[in-house]
């Protein structure tokens, strides 16, 4: 499995960092952005296989997404929030977006992300040995009898 890159777009810093920590894997490079314009403008050298777009009222709405995004061939996940509880995926598909998904919570986002970026399953984590070998020293503790 090759390294995959995914972008998270969320104007709320704490939320996007929490989502990035929740999704991270050894084989994923996660980049976070505060707005979709920053994501499109600054990511010219790095191509993404997936964009997670967190919907926020006034800041990150579907109209902002449609205004800035040109690449319709990659995967998009819309994370719903209490601010914006619904998104019309059929409208996005009619506009040419081939692979759009809706998620209601972080667990669903992680499930969709792993199924799209690692369809054969994730590689097992590599266990690195401790750099300084620690010898096992057998220490015995004597039994203590209680006196009555």
C-alpha contacts under 8 A as a table, 3 or more apart, distances in Angstrom:
res1	aa1	res2	aa2	distance
1	X	27	X	7.72
1	X	118	X	7.51
1	X	123	X	7.40
2	X	27	X	6.94
3	X	27	X	4.73
3	X	28	X	5.66
3	X	29	X	7.10
4	X	27	X	6.29
4	X	28	X	4.87
4	X	29	X	6.10
4	X	48	X	7.45
4	X	49	X	6.55
4	X	117	X	6.81
5	X	28	X	5.64
5	X	29	X	4.64
5	X	30	X	5.99
5	X	31	X	7.65
5	X	47	X	7.07
5	X	48	X	4.94
5	X	49	X	5.77
5	X	50	X	7.05
6	X	28	X	7.12
6	X	29	X	6.29
6	X	30	X	5.16
6	X	31	X	6.41
6	X	48	X	5.25
6	X	49	X	5.83
6	X	50	X	4.80
6	X	51	X	5.71
6	X	52	X	7.56
7	X	30	X	5.89
7	X	31	X	4.90
7	X	32	X	5.72
7	X	33	X	7.32
7	X	39	X	7.50
7	X	48	X	6.62
7	X	50	X	6.38
7	X	51	X	4.71
7	X	52	X	6.09
8	X	16	X	6.73
8	X	20	X	7.39
8	X	30	X	7.34
8	X	31	X	6.28
8	X	32	X	4.70
8	X	33	X	6.09
8	X	51	X	5.92
8	X	52	X	4.73
8	X	53	X	6.15
8	X	54	X	7.69
9	X	16	X	7.27
9	X	32	X	6.01
9	X	33	X	4.83
9	X	34	X	5.65
9	X	35	X	5.75
9	X	36	X	6.09
9	X	39	X	7.17
9	X	51	X	7.42
9	X	52	X	6.13
9	X	53	X	4.96
9	X	54	X	6.10
10	X	13	X	7.11
10	X	15	X	7.34
10	X	16	X	5.62
10	X	32	X	7.64
10	X	33	X	6.39
10	X	34	X	5.07
10	X	35	X	6.35
10	X	53	X	6.60
10	X	54	X	5.24
10	X	55	X	7.52
10	X	56	X	7.82
10	X	60	X	7.22
11	X	16	X	7.68
11	X	33	X	7.43
11	X	34	X	4.20
11	X	35	X	6.00
11	X	56	X	7.80
11	X	59	X	6.93
11	X	60	X	7.27
12	X	15	X	5.53
12	X	16	X	6.35
12	X	34	X	7.09
13	X	16	X	5.35
13	X	17	X	6.22
13	X	34	X	7.30
14	X	17	X	5.34
14	X	18	X	6.12
15	X	18	X	5.10
15	X	19	X	6.16
16	X	19	X	5.08
16	X	20	X	6.09
16	X	32	X	6.73
17	X	20	X	5.00
17	X	21	X	6.22
17	X	32	X	7.53
18	X	21	X	5.22
18	X	22	X	6.17
19	X	22	X	4.95
19	X	23	X	6.24
19	X	106	X	6.79
20	X	23	X	5.31
20	X	24	X	5.90
20	X	30	X	6.56
20	X	32	X	7.55
21	X	24	X	5.34
22	X	106	X	7.59
22	X	110	X	7.58
23	X	110	X	5.67
23	X	113	X	7.97
24	X	28	X	6.34
24	X	29	X	7.64
24	X	30	X	6.92
25	X	28	X	5.30
25	X	29	X	7.94
26	X	29	X	7.96
26	X	125	X	7.27
33	X	36	X	7.19
33	X	38	X	6.40
33	X	39	X	5.83
34	X	38	X	7.06
34	X	39	X	7.97
35	X	38	X	5.39
35	X	39	X	6.47
35	X	59	X	7.79
35	X	60	X	7.01
36	X	39	X	4.92
36	X	40	X	6.27
36	X	60	X	7.58
36	X	64	X	7.40
36	X	65	X	6.45
36	X	68	X	6.80
36	X	69	X	7.65
37	X	40	X	5.31
37	X	41	X	5.94
37	X	68	X	5.98
38	X	41	X	5.13
38	X	42	X	5.69
38	X	43	X	7.89
39	X	42	X	5.74
39	X	43	X	5.87
40	X	43	X	5.67
40	X	44	X	7.21
40	X	68	X	7.15
40	X	69	X	6.81
41	X	44	X	6.59
42	X	45	X	7.89
43	X	46	X	5.17
43	X	47	X	6.82
44	X	47	X	7.05
48	X	51	X	7.01
48	X	74	X	7.54
49	X	74	X	5.77
49	X	75	X	6.45
49	X	117	X	7.43
50	X	74	X	6.04
50	X	75	X	4.74
50	X	76	X	5.77
50	X	77	X	7.65
50	X	113	X	7.75
50	X	117	X	7.91
51	X	74	X	7.79
51	X	75	X	6.37
51	X	76	X	4.90
51	X	77	X	6.31
52	X	76	X	5.89
52	X	77	X	4.74
52	X	78	X	6.04
52	X	79	X	7.04
53	X	60	X	7.86
53	X	76	X	7.15
53	X	77	X	6.03
53	X	78	X	4.91
53	X	79	X	6.13
54	X	60	X	6.90
54	X	78	X	5.83
54	X	79	X	4.68
54	X	80	X	6.49
54	X	81	X	7.42
55	X	59	X	7.97
55	X	60	X	5.11
55	X	61	X	5.51
55	X	62	X	7.42
55	X	78	X	6.75
55	X	79	X	6.14
55	X	80	X	5.74
55	X	81	X	6.28
55	X	83	X	7.57
55	X	84	X	6.07
56	X	59	X	5.56
56	X	60	X	4.72
56	X	61	X	6.01
56	X	81	X	6.86
56	X	83	X	5.79
56	X	84	X	6.13
57	X	60	X	6.29
57	X	61	X	6.17
57	X	83	X	5.45
57	X	84	X	6.10
58	X	61	X	6.51
60	X	64	X	6.27
60	X	65	X	7.29
61	X	64	X	5.36
61	X	65	X	6.47
61	X	84	X	7.98
62	X	65	X	4.89
62	X	66	X	6.18
62	X	87	X	7.63
63	X	66	X	5.12
63	X	67	X	6.10
64	X	67	X	5.10
64	X	68	X	6.47
65	X	68	X	5.61
65	X	69	X	5.90
66	X	69	X	5.69
69	X	72	X	7.54
71	X	74	X	6.74
72	X	96	X	6.37
72	X	97	X	4.72
72	X	98	X	6.51
73	X	97	X	6.59
73	X	98	X	6.06
73	X	99	X	7.21
74	X	98	X	7.65
74	X	99	X	6.75
75	X	98	X	7.62
75	X	99	X	4.94
75	X	100	X	5.99
75	X	101	X	7.97
76	X	99	X	6.32
76	X	100	X	4.80
76	X	101	X	6.24
77	X	100	X	5.84
77	X	101	X	4.69
77	X	102	X	5.67
77	X	103	X	6.91
77	X	109	X	7.24
78	X	87	X	7.85
78	X	100	X	7.59
78	X	101	X	6.16
78	X	102	X	4.88
78	X	103	X	6.11
79	X	102	X	6.16
79	X	103	X	4.92
79	X	104	X	5.87
79	X	105	X	6.82
79	X	106	X	7.93
79	X	109	X	7.21
80	X	83	X	8.00
80	X	84	X	6.09
80	X	85	X	5.44
80	X	86	X	6.55
80	X	87	X	7.78
80	X	102	X	7.24
80	X	103	X	6.20
80	X	104	X	5.18
80	X	105	X	7.34
81	X	84	X	5.37
81	X	85	X	5.59
81	X	104	X	7.23
82	X	85	X	5.38
84	X	87	X	7.73
87	X	102	X	7.62
88	X	91	X	5.61
88	X	92	X	6.90
89	X	92	X	5.10
89	X	93	X	6.21
89	X	100	X	6.72
89	X	101	X	7.35
89	X	102	X	7.72
90	X	93	X	4.99
90	X	94	X	6.14
91	X	94	X	5.11
91	X	95	X	6.43
92	X	95	X	5.07
92	X	96	X	6.68
92	X	97	X	5.75
92	X	100	X	7.63
93	X	96	X	5.20
93	X	97	X	4.80
93	X	98	X	6.02
93	X	99	X	7.81
93	X	100	X	7.48
94	X	97	X	7.25
97	X	100	X	6.68
103	X	106	X	7.65
103	X	108	X	5.53
103	X	109	X	5.72
104	X	108	X	6.67
104	X	109	X	7.83
105	X	108	X	5.53
105	X	109	X	6.50
106	X	109	X	4.98
106	X	110	X	6.20
107	X	110	X	5.15
107	X	111	X	6.17
108	X	111	X	4.99
108	X	112	X	6.17
109	X	112	X	5.27
109	X	113	X	5.98
110	X	113	X	4.99
110	X	114	X	6.06
111	X	114	X	5.40
111	X	115	X	6.24
112	X	115	X	5.15
112	X	116	X	6.16
113	X	116	X	5.26
113	X	117	X	5.96
113	X	118	X	7.88
114	X	117	X	5.33
114	X	118	X	5.20
114	X	119	X	6.88
114	X	121	X	7.59
114	X	122	X	7.73
115	X	118	X	5.57
115	X	119	X	4.86
115	X	121	X	7.77
116	X	119	X	5.86
118	X	121	X	5.26
118	X	122	X	5.90
130	X	133	X	6.24
